[in-house]
Amino acid sequence: MGEMQQIVLTQYCVGEPKPSDFKLETLPLPEPKDGQFRVRHVWCSVDPGTRSRLSGGDSYAAALPLGKPIDGFSVGVIDASNNPDWPAGTKVFCAGGWKTHSLQSGKGFIGKVMDVPGVPLSAWIGVLGVPGLTAWFGTKDVARFKAGDAVLVTSAAGPVGATAGQLAKAWGASTLVGIAGSDAKCDWLVNEAGFDFAINYKTTPDLDAAIAAYFPKGVDVLFDNVGNAMVNRVLPMMALNGRICISGQVADYNLTPEQTPGIVNTKPFITHRVNMQGLVVFDFARGFPEALGTMAKMIAGGQLKTQEERFDGIAAMPEAFCGLFRGENSGRRVVRVGAE
């Protein structure tokens, strides 16, 4: 019998997560039972949203118990199967966790990788995974984007924000502005991803004035990945019938409820009929195949730009994850845990 490895939670995260909150374990390789199949992971992702489960309290998902493997998304190949619909050799993406292998039944978040030339396997847990799907449905369905909208995206150099902005531009945004945390990220947004403008929030003296200057008629769509303080800042700048998509809250994940900023600029909800809505992307599962097929073709054709930061070895996952909350990442962070 072979072995597998996984990363488990050893202590609840207090504030910013630390590599010492996690531990690498080695276990016997599990064998699939009737109806199951085993996926040998090649790439695993680290996701900011995972942080909400690591403090011991329930969020939109239940808290993760100590000693349990960390949730995450994986892409790899089926290496053993007792399910005729999922034969050995099939490439799949799945919710496999921070592991080298996982047992699957074909239910839940799992799909077969489409063979699209020019699209790397790792993309299926990036733009062609939950980040890209969140961008697609957050922009299209939650923000109800329409051609001509003026769009502001926060944490715009991350995989969700960058994809949301590029989709909005492809669908006819009149103005597309991204907010990011370095000059290099801002340069990539404008020169590679096709944003009209980008703002470095760390060096801009007056962020409110900088945003307002790009939106003289107001912001039609705010696609926010940052949190309450950013939403509170932009609310007075929203256009009539503006829409806010709450996609993520990376600035708030490490805070207790008592520390989390409130939203006090609520008057525009009345005066400007602003609508604000969040999303859990799995609510839109029926539309996944169309979205993935379209975005895969856009990547292959060069219409959708992606960035990846690659790490090697499952032992690198905790540090790769913790770096997300220090603002070190540019694009999607993925970790190679097996041979491609």
C-alpha positions, 0 to 999 in steps of 0.5 A: 500500500502506498502513502499520501500526505495532507495538511491539517489544522493544529490550532485555530488562527488568531489574527493573521494565519501562521505556518505553525497553525498547520501540520503535514501528515503522512497516511496510508493511501486510501482505496476507493470503495464501490462508486468511488474513485481516487484522484492523484492531485497534481496542483492544489490551490490556496484560497483567501476565503478558506481563512473564514473557517479557521478561527473556530467559529462558523462563517458562511461555512462551518468552522473546521475542527482541529486535526482535520485537513484544510479545504481547497481545490485540486486538479489531477488525474484519476488513478484508481476507480470503482465508478464506471462514469469516472474511469482511471486516466480521466483528468478532473478538478475537484474539492480535494483539499490540501492533500496529494490524493482524495477519494471522490464519488462524482458528486459535489464540486467536481468536473472533467477537464476540457482538452483545450490547447493552450490552457495549462492544467493548473488553470482549472483551479484558477480562472477555470475554477472557483475564482473565475466562476466567482468573477463570472457569476458575480459580474453577470448575475449578482452585479447584473452587469450591462454594456456601458457600465462604469466598473470599479474592481478592488483587489483587482490583481487577484484572480477573482478581481482580474477576471471580473474586470476582464469579463466586464471589459469584454462585455462592454464596460465603458470605464474599468478601474482596478485598485491594487497594492503595488505599482507592478500590479497596477502596471499589469492590470493596465498593460496586460489585463486591459483595465483603463486605469489602476490605483495603487491604494498604498501610495495614493495620497487621497484614495477617495479623490482618486476614485471619484476622478475616474467616475464623474457620473458615479460607479455603476458596478463595484466588484469588491473583494476587500471588505466593509471599509472599502464598501463604506468608502465607495458607497457615496460615489455610486451611480443611480441604480448602482450595484455592489457585488460582495465577492470577498472580504480579504481585509476582514477575514483576520478580524473578530466581529468586534474588530470588523469595520461597520458600513455607515454610509447607508444613505445611498441605498435610498437616495441612489437605489443602490443594490448590494448582494453577496454570492456563494458561487455554488448557487450557480452550479447549473451554469458552470459548464457554459462559463468554463467553456467560454473562459477556456476559449478566451484564455486559449485565444488570448482574450483573458489574461492570467497570472500564477505563482507556483510553489513546489511540494505540499509542505509549501502550502501553509506558507503560500496561504499565509502570504496571501494575507501579507499581500505578497501574491500576484495572481493565483497561488497554486502548489504542485503536489504531484507529477503532471 
